[in-house]
């Protein structure tokens, strides 16, 4: 399986909006937070092609990941993979690639409460630091950042 990242373009927004809605639906419904309009609008409002990359598997666009710098913190956001490629190592490959890019500050992300994605992030060295009823905020451990992905 060939996994690659390509730069996103503004025309990617509509399929990414639908991917986000599909991927988040089960977790948002479990949390009683699914709103079909809102889940799509939040992606449209936050989409920045210059910070977003498209995940390509065997020549087919199947996901996205964005990184945004806020002060000294790198945020990993909008990491969505089509269901048919989940559980096949694509997420780990993409996350390793992103985390290998030099960044002097902390790397953070948030994941929905109860989401299976949390295990992926924990395997790569992220630890929960704060949470609320909906989100768990995680930070990449500092001292052993170089070992991320070792599992």
C-alpha positions as CSV (number, residue, x, y, z in Angstrom):
1,X,0.0,0.0,0.0
2,X,1.5,3.3,-1.1
3,X,0.7,6.2,1.3
4,X,1.5,9.8,0.4
5,X,0.6,13.3,1.3
6,X,-0.2,16.1,-1.2
7,X,-0.9,19.7,-0.7
8,X,-4.5,20.5,-0.5
9,X,-6.2,22.9,-2.9
10,X,-9.4,25.0,-2.3
11,X,-11.4,22.6,-4.6
12,X,-10.8,19.8,-2.0
13,X,-13.2,21.4,0.5
14,X,-16.5,19.7,-0.6
15,X,-15.3,16.1,-0.4
16,X,-13.4,16.9,2.8
17,X,-16.6,18.3,4.4
18,X,-18.4,15.1,3.5
19,X,-15.5,12.9,4.8
20,X,-15.5,14.8,8.1
21,X,-19.2,14.3,8.5
22,X,-18.9,10.6,7.8
23,X,-15.9,10.0,10.0
24,X,-17.2,11.9,13.0
25,X,-20.8,10.9,12.9
26,X,-20.7,7.8,15.1
27,X,-18.7,9.5,17.9
28,X,-20.8,12.7,17.7
29,X,-24.0,10.7,17.8
30,X,-22.7,8.8,20.8
31,X,-22.0,12.1,22.5
32,X,-25.4,13.4,21.4
33,X,-23.6,16.2,19.5
34,X,-24.2,15.3,15.9
35,X,-25.7,18.1,13.8
36,X,-25.4,17.4,10.0
37,X,-25.1,21.1,9.1
38,X,-22.8,22.1,11.9
39,X,-20.3,19.3,11.4
40,X,-19.9,20.4,7.8
41,X,-19.8,24.1,8.5
42,X,-17.1,23.8,11.1
43,X,-14.9,22.2,8.4
44,X,-15.7,24.9,5.9
45,X,-15.0,27.7,8.5
46,X,-11.7,26.1,9.5
47,X,-10.4,24.9,6.2
48,X,-7.1,26.5,5.2
49,X,-5.6,24.8,2.1
50,X,-2.1,26.1,3.0
51,X,-2.2,24.2,6.3
52,X,-3.9,21.1,5.0
53,X,-2.6,18.0,3.2
54,X,-4.6,15.3,1.6
55,X,-3.8,11.7,2.4
56,X,-3.4,9.6,-0.8
57,X,-3.4,5.8,-0.7
58,X,-2.6,3.9,-3.9
59,X,-3.3,7.0,-5.9
60,X,-6.7,7.8,-4.4
61,X,-7.5,10.7,-2.1
62,X,-8.8,9.2,1.2
63,X,-8.2,11.7,4.0
64,X,-6.8,14.9,5.3
65,X,-4.5,16.3,8.0
66,X,-3.8,19.9,8.9
67,X,-1.1,21.5,11.0
68,X,-1.4,24.9,12.4
69,X,1.1,26.9,14.5
70,X,-0.3,28.9,17.4
71,X,2.5,30.8,19.2
72,X,5.0,27.9,19.9
73,X,2.4,25.1,19.6
74,X,1.9,23.0,16.6
75,X,-1.7,21.8,16.4
76,X,-2.6,18.6,14.5
77,X,-6.1,19.1,13.2
78,X,-8.7,17.7,10.8
79,X,-7.1,14.3,10.7
80,X,-9.7,12.2,8.9
81,X,-9.4,8.9,7.0
82,X,-12.0,7.2,5.0
83,X,-13.4,4.2,6.8
84,X,-12.1,1.7,4.2
85,X,-8.5,2.6,5.0
86,X,-8.8,2.8,8.8
87,X,-7.1,0.1,10.8
88,X,-4.5,-0.6,8.0
89,X,-1.6,1.5,9.3
90,X,-2.4,4.6,7.2
91,X,-3.0,6.8,10.3
92,X,0.4,5.7,11.8
93,X,2.2,6.4,8.5
94,X,0.7,9.8,8.2
95,X,1.2,10.8,11.8
96,X,4.9,9.6,11.8
97,X,5.4,11.8,8.7
98,X,3.9,14.9,10.3
99,X,5.7,14.4,13.6
100,X,9.1,14.0,11.8
101,X,8.8,17.5,10.5
102,X,10.9,19.8,12.7
103,X,9.1,21.9,15.2
104,X,10.7,23.4,18.3
105,X,7.6,23.7,20.5
106,X,4.9,21.4,21.8
107,X,2.6,19.4,19.4
108,X,-1.0,19.2,20.5
109,X,-4.3,17.9,19.3
110,X,-7.8,17.1,20.5
111,X,-9.9,14.0,20.0
112,X,-13.5,13.3,20.8
113,X,-14.2,11.5,24.0
114,X,-14.4,7.7,23.5
115,X,-12.9,7.9,19.9
116,X,-10.8,5.0,18.8
117,X,-8.4,7.5,17.3
118,X,-7.2,8.2,20.9
119,X,-5.3,4.9,20.9
120,X,-3.4,5.9,17.7
121,X,-2.3,9.2,19.3
122,X,-1.3,7.4,22.5
123,X,0.8,4.9,20.6
124,X,2.7,7.9,19.1
125,X,3.5,9.5,22.4
126,X,0.6,11.8,23.0
127,X,-0.8,12.0,26.6
128,X,-4.1,13.5,27.7
129,X,-3.7,16.8,29.6
130,X,-7.2,18.2,29.8
131,X,-10.6,17.1,28.9
132,X,-14.2,18.1,28.9
133,X,-17.5,16.3,28.1
134,X,-16.7,16.3,24.4
135,X,-13.0,16.6,23.8
136,X,-9.7,15.2,25.2
137,X,-6.8,17.5,24.6
138,X,-3.5,15.7,24.2
139,X,0.2,16.8,24.0
140,X,3.1,14.9,22.6
141,X,5.4,13.9,25.5
142,X,8.5,16.1,25.5
143,X,11.5,13.9,26.5
144,X,10.7,10.9,24.4
145,X,9.3,12.7,21.3
146,X,12.0,11.2,19.2
147,X,10.6,7.7,19.9
148,X,7.1,8.5,18.7
149,X,5.5,5.7,16.7
150,X,7.6,3.0,18.5
151,X,5.1,0.3,19.3
